[in-house]
């Protein structure tokens, strides 16, 4: 059956009428890390346990760095004077080490999930 001014069939109209609205998804909590002088700041960042997280990492140095973590299973280049986004979690409570592979002696830090 067609509606008078459209090409919607009765089955399609019933399907559309019964469709429930889709709730908007909440954004993942966002946390910022900076790289300056080949060091992460803050060197220790507290984050909520049990949630997926969005880390925004901004490199203020004129050279690239690599955000790497064996604990988090992540590895990504942060361009000189650039920024990246890394998603992690949900994490169990604990300390998760990360480091800059290009400057591992100075670029070190921890996510502390509570």
C-alpha positions as protocol buffer text, in pm:
chain_id: "A"
residue {
  index: 1
  type: UNK
  ca { x: 0 y: 0 z: 0 }
}
residue {
  index: 2
  type: UNK
  ca { x: 134 y: 345 z: -92 }
}
residue {
  index: 3
  type: UNK
  ca { x: 59 y: 667 z: 91 }
}
residue {
  index: 4
  type: UNK
  ca { x: -118 y: 935 z: -105 }
}
residue {
  index: 5
  type: UNK
  ca { x: 188 y: 1162 z: -153 }
}
residue {
  index: 6
  type: UNK
  ca { x: 480 y: 927 z: -100 }
}
residue {
  index: 7
  type: UNK
  ca { x: 631 y: 596 z: -185 }
}
residue {
  index: 8
  type: UNK
  ca { x: 644 y: 456 z: 168 }
}
residue {
  index: 9
  type: UNK
  ca { x: 498 y: 109 z: 194 }
}
residue {
  index: 10
  type: UNK
  ca { x: 285 y: 10 z: 490 }
}
residue {
  index: 11
  type: UNK
  ca { x: 564 y: -221 z: 618 }
}
residue {
  index: 12
  type: UNK
  ca { x: 817 y: 62 z: 604 }
}
residue {
  index: 13
  type: UNK
  ca { x: 579 y: 301 z: 778 }
}
residue {
  index: 14
  type: UNK
  ca { x: 518 y: 48 z: 1058 }
}
residue {
  index: 15
  type: UNK
  ca { x: 893 y: -15 z: 1094 }
}
residue {
  index: 16
  type: UNK
  ca { x: 966 y: 358 z: 1116 }
}
residue {
  index: 17
  type: UNK
  ca { x: 685 y: 419 z: 1363 }
}
residue {
  index: 18
  type: UNK
  ca { x: 811 y: 143 z: 1593 }
}
residue {
  index: 19
  type: UNK
  ca { x: 1174 y: 249 z: 1585 }
}
residue {
  index: 20
  type: UNK
  ca { x: 1301 y: 368 z: 1920 }
}
residue {
  index: 21
  type: UNK
  ca { x: 1516 y: 679 z: 1933 }
}
residue {
  index: 22
  type: UNK
  ca { x: 1887 y: 607 z: 1958 }
}
residue {
  index: 23
  type: UNK
  ca { x: 2043 y: 765 z: 2268 }
}
residue {
  index: 24
  type: UNK
  ca { x: 2347 y: 984 z: 2215 }
}
residue {
  index: 25
  type: UNK
  ca { x: 2670 y: 817 z: 2323 }
}
residue {
  index: 26
  type: UNK
  ca { x: 2860 y: 989 z: 2601 }
}
residue {
  index: 27
  type: UNK
  ca { x: 3206 y: 1101 z: 2501 }
}
residue {
  index: 28
  type: UNK
  ca { x: 3502 y: 918 z: 2649 }
}
residue {
  index: 29
  type: UNK
  ca { x: 3668 y: 1111 z: 2933 }
}
residue {
  index: 30
  type: UNK
  ca { x: 3959 y: 1313 z: 2796 }
}
residue {
  index: 31
  type: UNK
  ca { x: 4297 y: 1365 z: 2961 }
}
residue {
  index: 32
  type: UNK
  ca { x: 4591 y: 1574 z: 2842 }
}
residue {
  index: 33
  type: UNK
  ca { x: 4961 y: 1494 z: 2842 }
}
residue {
  index: 34
  type: UNK
  ca { x: 5229 y: 1731 z: 2724 }
}
residue {
  index: 35
  type: UNK
  ca { x: 5583 y: 1669 z: 2602 }
}
residue {
  index: 36
  type: UNK
  ca { x: 5833 y: 1945 z: 2663 }
}
residue {
  index: 37
  type: UNK
  ca { x: 6209 y: 1923 z: 2710 }
}
residue {
  index: 38
  type: UNK
  ca { x: 6180 y: 1552 z: 2622 }
}
residue {
  index: 39
  type: UNK
  ca { x: 5967 y: 1491 z: 2933 }
}
residue {
  index: 40
  type: UNK
  ca { x: 5600 y: 1406 z: 2979 }
}
residue {
  index: 41
  type: UNK
  ca { x: 5396 y: 1647 z: 3189 }
}
residue {
  index: 42
  type: UNK
  ca { x: 5242 y: 1549 z: 3410 }
}
residue {
  index: 43
  type: UNK
  ca { x: 5471 y: 1251 z: 3470 }
}
residue {
  index: 44
  type: UNK
  ca { x: 5191 y: 1084 z: 3668 }
}
residue {
  index: 45
  type: UNK
  ca { x: 4832 y: 1120 z: 3554 }
}
residue {
  index: 46
  type: UNK
  ca { x: 4541 y: 990 z: 3759 }
}
residue {
  index: 47
  type: UNK
  ca { x: 4253 y: 848 z: 3553 }
}
residue {
  index: 48
  type: UNK
  ca { x: 3932 y: 664 z: 3640 }
}
residue {
  index: 49
  type: UNK
  ca { x: 3946 y: 285 z: 3638 }
}
residue {
  index: 50
  type: UNK
  ca { x: 3687 y: 90 z: 3444 }
}
residue {
  index: 51
  type: UNK
  ca { x: 3635 y: 343 z: 3164 }
}
residue {
  index: 52
  type: UNK
  ca { x: 3763 y: 388 z: 2812 }
}
residue {
  index: 53
  type: UNK
  ca { x: 3985 y: 699 z: 2803 }
}
residue {
  index: 54
  type: UNK
  ca { x: 4093 y: 947 z: 2541 }
}
residue {
  index: 55
  type: UNK
  ca { x: 4452 y: 1073 z: 2589 }
}
residue {
  index: 56
  type: UNK
  ca { x: 4542 y: 1389 z: 2398 }
}
residue {
  index: 57
  type: UNK
  ca { x: 4920 y: 1412 z: 2377 }
}
residue {
  index: 58
  type: UNK
  ca { x: 5071 y: 1742 z: 2265 }
}
residue {
  index: 59
  type: UNK
  ca { x: 5439 y: 1759 z: 2173 }
}
residue {
  index: 60
  type: UNK
  ca { x: 5579 y: 2109 z: 2232 }
}
residue {
  index: 61
  type: UNK
  ca { x: 5932 y: 2003 z: 2133 }
}
residue {
  index: 62
  type: UNK
  ca { x: 6082 y: 2077 z: 1789 }
}
residue {
  index: 63
  type: UNK
  ca { x: 6157 y: 1704 z: 1745 }
}
residue {
  index: 64
  type: UNK
  ca { x: 5919 y: 1408 z: 1721 }
}
residue {
  index: 65
  type: UNK
  ca { x: 5863 y: 1168 z: 2009 }
}
residue {
  index: 66
  type: UNK
  ca { x: 5697 y: 829 z: 2032 }
}
residue {
  index: 67
  type: UNK
  ca { x: 5435 y: 757 z: 2296 }
}
residue {
  index: 68
  type: UNK
  ca { x: 5491 y: 394 z: 2384 }
}
residue {
  index: 69
  type: UNK
  ca { x: 5358 y: 167 z: 2656 }
}
residue {
  index: 70
  type: UNK
  ca { x: 5400 y: -206 z: 2694 }
}
residue {
  index: 71
  type: UNK
  ca { x: 5147 y: -196 z: 2981 }
}
residue {
  index: 72
  type: UNK
  ca { x: 4884 y: -25 z: 2763 }
}
residue {
  index: 73
  type: UNK
  ca { x: 4985 y: -199 z: 2438 }
}
residue {
  index: 74
  type: UNK
  ca { x: 5013 y: 135 z: 2254 }
}
residue {
  index: 75
  type: UNK
  ca { x: 5276 y: 290 z: 2028 }
}
residue {
  index: 76
  type: UNK
  ca { x: 5229 y: 608 z: 1828 }
}
residue {
  index: 77
  type: UNK
  ca { x: 5454 y: 884 z: 1690 }
}
residue {
  index: 78
  type: UNK
  ca { x: 5384 y: 1236 z: 1817 }
}
residue {
  index: 79
  type: UNK
  ca { x: 5511 y: 1479 z: 1550 }
}
residue {
  index: 80
  type: UNK
  ca { x: 5724 y: 1779 z: 1644 }
}
residue {
  index: 81
  type: UNK
  ca { x: 5493 y: 2056 z: 1764 }
}
residue {
  index: 82
  type: UNK
  ca { x: 5200 y: 1823 z: 1698 }
}
residue {
  index: 83
  type: UNK
  ca { x: 4930 y: 1636 z: 1882 }
}
residue {
  index: 84
  type: UNK
  ca { x: 4780 y: 1290 z: 1873 }
}
residue {
  index: 85
  type: UNK
  ca { x: 4491 y: 1107 z: 2035 }
}
residue {
  index: 86
  type: UNK
  ca { x: 4533 y: 764 z: 2193 }
}
residue {
  index: 87
  type: UNK
  ca { x: 4242 y: 560 z: 2329 }
}
residue {
  index: 88
  type: UNK
  ca { x: 4307 y: 323 z: 2620 }
}
residue {
  index: 89
  type: UNK
  ca { x: 4104 y: 116 z: 2861 }
}
residue {
  index: 90
  type: UNK
  ca { x: 3894 y: 34 z: 3032 }
}
residue {
  index: 91
  type: UNK
  ca { x: 4176 y: -9 z: 3283 }
}
residue {
  index: 92
  type: UNK
  ca { x: 4183 y: -206 z: 3605 }
}
residue {
  index: 93
  type: UNK
  ca { x: 4306 y: -12 z: 3910 }
}
residue {
  index: 94
  type: UNK
  ca { x: 4685 y: 13 z: 3900 }
}
residue {
  index: 95
  type: UNK
  ca { x: 4990 y: 191 z: 3754 }
}
residue {
  index: 96
  type: UNK
  ca { x: 5056 y: 178 z: 3380 }
}
residue {
  index: 97
  type: UNK
  ca { x: 5397 y: 293 z: 3257 }
}
residue {
  index: 98
  type: UNK
  ca { x: 5452 y: 484 z: 2931 }
}
residue {
  index: 99
  type: UNK
  ca { x: 5765 y: 635 z: 2781 }
}
residue {
  index: 100
  type: UNK
  ca { x: 5904 y: 823 z: 2484 }
}
residue {
  index: 101
  type: UNK
  ca { x: 6101 y: 574 z: 2279 }
}
residue {
  index: 102
  type: UNK
  ca { x: 6322 y: 847 z: 2129 }
}
residue {
  index: 103
  type: UNK
  ca { x: 6421 y: 980 z: 2475 }
}
residue {
  index: 104
  type: UNK
  ca { x: 6357 y: 692 z: 2719 }
}
residue {
  index: 105
  type: UNK
  ca { x: 6593 y: 828 z: 2987 }
}
residue {
  index: 106
  type: UNK
  ca { x: 6385 y: 1144 z: 3038 }
}
residue {
  index: 107
  type: UNK
  ca { x: 6044 y: 1089 z: 2874 }
}
residue {
  index: 108
  type: UNK
  ca { x: 5874 y: 856 z: 3124 }
}
residue {
  index: 109
  type: UNK
  ca { x: 5542 y: 857 z: 3299 }
}
residue {
  index: 110
  type: UNK
  ca { x: 5254 y: 659 z: 3450 }
}
residue {
  index: 111
  type: UNK
  ca { x: 4878 y: 646 z: 3421 }
}
residue {
  index: 112
  type: UNK
  ca { x: 4736 y: 567 z: 3765 }
}
residue {
  index: 113
  type: UNK
  ca { x: 4389 y: 416 z: 3737 }
}
residue {
  index: 114
  type: UNK
  ca { x: 4174 y: 445 z: 4052 }
}
